[in-house]
Structure formats: structure tokens, C-alpha cells
Amino acid sequence: MKTITLCDLNTLICRNNLCKNLRCYFWQQGFIEVETPILIQTNTPDPNIDPIIATTKSTTYQMHTSPEVWMKKALGLGAKKIFQLSHAFRDDPLGPIHSPEFSMLEWYRVGADLSDLLTDCQEIFDQAQLAVCDTLGINVEKPQFIYYELDELFAKQANIDLPQVLSATLNGNEYCLSNLLRDRGDHFPADAGFEEAFFHVMLKYIEPNLPKNKVSVLKKWPIQLAALSAGDPLDERYCQRFEIYFGGIEIANAYQECHDPQVLTDRFKAENLRRKTMGKALFSLDYELVSALEKLPRTAGVALGIDRLLLSMSGKDHLSEIILGYQKQ
């Protein structure tokens, strides 16, 4: 069995320097740092994310899987630019890039779009590179950002015409991508729908072929994976979001926020239905969140994993080297 290396003092100093510099960056940009509750009544019902349950003598809570819910409610109070460095909690097994408790940086800009968030992300990666070089003594080059649309990656890496698949799926053929993959020999559950098939392609064909030493920004995501992001007004098959990968792992996830209360409510109900078919607990719908989002003008937000960022930037192999008190199995 491989010995798990634990976090050392230099890594603690590196984290401190990075977080200090990030706070300075956001404060200089006119952001408010907010604190939101960890114990909440309900998270958004993403079927792929399960919260950790905390029970008191009188109440059962969900620990937040990200500070998203209450940060968006803070925006509904009239805040324009907010950020938070927070711990987040998910019922995930321990592993090299997974921990049930991890550090997340989340921020929102009212009146902004995804390009504004990319400018922030470039600064954050630059600050991480400086912290690693200055504190850990590791010679890391300033990371270069490269941009991909998922259409081109699916075509190049998996020989799949994603726009055609999305058209068929929106026309009612939920198993179009599953059948295509199964016909050429890929193996996954017989009842796998679009989302399962999509992430099969991502894990097998796309993610392993992204450059490890560059920051990959993946744009033009299918509308089925919109979550709380707005649809693309020019093409109903897509939504307005991007994800960032570095060192072979996902680091950040950004949305142009959806404000349509009916769309959000329908998505929440559909996600709860998927949770039910997966044998998972259903979540109550947070109509207070829907109301807060409805009041907002154009808004963009992003969540970024601090632990994974430092892991990838430093070239280390395991989150135990990054997280103080990592709970070994």
C-alpha cells in the first residue's frame, strides 16, 4: 500500500500567501467578502453531488456543497461583487483528488459576463504560480490559457459529432449518444442516458488528452448540463458556462447565471426526478433562491477549488500533501 504523504509547513505558508493575495486582489476590485452558513436546509438538487448530513437535537441540516445558495441570496439583497473563501462538504470518497471537506473560492460579478471571470481566473492562476515558486521553491512557468469548444474536442478526440447528437437528443432521442458509443464497443450501463454517456466520453476521451501544463478552458456545454447557467440565446442546444482544467483535473466551473424562475424550477424538479431514479434522497425546492436570482440583472459566477489548484500547480500527487488534517482511510 502506498504511504500517504502529509501536508508540511511550507505548504501551509504557501496556502496562506495565496489566500492573502487573492483576498487583496478581490478587495482591490471592489468586492465584498461574505460569510454564509455551512449548515443549510437544502442544496440545489444536483443528482451527481451528495451533501453530508448534520443532525442536531432538534434539526437535520445539509452541510453546503458550495456557498452558492446563500451567496446568490446575498446578491438578491443588492450586492454587486462578492467573494468567499470557504470550506465545502460533499459525500465523496477519499482519493488523490477528492476529499469530503475541501477549500473553495467562489465569486460573483453583477453586470458581468464569462469573459470577466476569465480575467479573474488568469490572475488567480498567476498568484498560485507565484506562491508555489516563492514558497515551495518549485520552478513553475506562468500558466498559459488555451480555449476549446466541446464540439471540437468531441470531434477530434472521440470522433463524435456533438452538435448532431445534441439535436437528436433535444428531439427526444435521449439514448442517441449512448447507442452511438455502445455500437462501437464502449461499455457502460444499459440504461445510461445522455448525461452518463457524455461524462463517459469526457473521462475516457477528453480529459486524458488535455495538456497537463496548460490551463484548458472548455466552453460551449450542452444545455442538458446547464445546472444554474443560462441557455445560449443563439443556439438552444448549449448553455453559457465554462470549466477549467489544469494538470489533468477540473479546477473551476463558471456560469452566466440563469434568471428565469420557471426554467430554474423546471430544472430543479427534473434533477430531483433523476435523484429519485438513482435511489437518492429528494431535496426541497428553494424558492427563496429562485426569487433572489429572478431579481438580478446579468450576473456571472464561478467556483474554484483551492486545494486542486495548489495540487496541480505544485506538481504534487495527492490532496493529503495539500490539506492539513487530511483524513486517511
Sequence and secondary structure as in RCSB ss.txt:
>XXXX:A:sequence
MKTITLCDLNTLICRNNLCKNLRCYFWQQGFIEVETPILIQTNTPDPNIDPIIATTKSTTYQMHTSPEVWMKKAL
GLGAKKIFQLSHAFRDDPLGPIHSPEFSMLEWYRVGADLSDLLTDCQEIFDQAQLAVCDTLGINVEKPQFIYYEL
DELFAKQANIDLPQVLSATLNGNEYCLSNLLRDRGDHFPADAGFEEAFFHVMLKYIEPNLPKNKVSVLKKWPIQL
AALSAGDPLDERYCQRFEIYFGGIEIANAYQECHDPQVLTDRFKAENLRRKTMGKALFSLDYELVSALEKLPRTA
GVALGIDRLLLSMSGKDHLSEIILGYQKQ
>XXXX:A:secstr
        HHHHHHHHHHHHHHHHHHHHTT EE    SEES     TT    EEE SS EEEE SSTHHHHHHHH
HTT SEEEEEEEEE     BTTB SEEEEEEEEEET  HHHHHHHHHHHHHHHHHHHHHHH        EEEEEH
HHHHHHHH   HHHHHHHHHTT TTHHHHHHHHTT    TT  HHHHHHHHIIIIIGGGS TTSEEEEEEEEGGG
 TTB B TT TTEEEEEEEEETTEEEEEEEEB   HHHHHHHHHHHHHHHHHTT       HHHHHHHHT  SEE
EEEEEHHHHHHHHHT S GGGTSTT    
